[in-house]
Amino acid sequence: MIAAFPMYDRPEVAASWDQLWLLFQEAYGDGPSTLTRSGDLWDLWQSPDLLLAQTCGFPYRTRLKDKVALIGAPDHGLLEAPAGHYCSVIVAHQRNEGRGLDIFDNATLAFNEPLSQSGWAALWWHFDKRGLRIGPRLQSGAHRESARLVAQGEANFAALDIISWKLMTRYDNFTKDLIVVDLTPPTPALPFISTCYQDVGRIQAALHDAIQSLTSGQREELYLQGLVTLPQSSYEAVPNPPAP
């Protein structure tokens, strides 16, 4: 069996993710001794040995939903979105302080990858509803790199997963050069998944217990306050944008 929390697992918070996994093992009574932190994400998500992982809502609804079991969504404890949901922050260089979203009509975007809900899909619909166009696109490979490109002046703006952004503002010095211009509407948060043959109820119960067994400081560090059960239809209801 394998398990991973690749979406928000950066070195500064790795110890708390490891503690969550230890608590999950105790509650579940089984599982790999360590989290997987390398390898291709698509191989991980589609592995027949997958016990628990987290993916993005866009890959889930377009390619994974019929191949994996949906465990639930994280409650991030956000003021910006209800439990089980999240949103994108649209960031720009601080020189744009006080200016509106309209100035980014046809401007250069840094985005992490085409199947990103927060980095591409949410932004595309947010712009489309306002009659704004996304200009040249620089694919960065990661939210952190998108933010860095904006801070360095190589792109005009980026849309970032709000949890990734909050972690960046905590640990990455370059975020002092960035401002939040706008937020996109909330959508279901990044889903926890397993293989289809696993006992979903048992995994849900163990993950819930593990989260609640973390200290309050660890939950705050991970922006993880609980587990929310969302139906597959809540992810399917999110519209897909054109490709970048």
Buried (B, 14 or more C-beta within 10 A) or exposed (E): BBBBBBBBBBEEBEEBBBBBBBBBBEBBEEBBEEBBEEEEBEEBBBBEEBBBBBBBBBBBBBBBBEEBBBBBBBBBBBEBBEBBBBBBBBBBBEEBEEEEBEEBEEBBBBBBBBBBBBBBBBBBBBBBEEEBEBBEBBBBEEBBBBBBBBBEEEBBBBBBBBBBBBBBBEEBEEBEBBBEBBBBEBBBBBBBBBBEEBEBEBBBBBBBBBBEBBEEEBBEBBBBBBBBEBEBEBBBEBEEBEEB
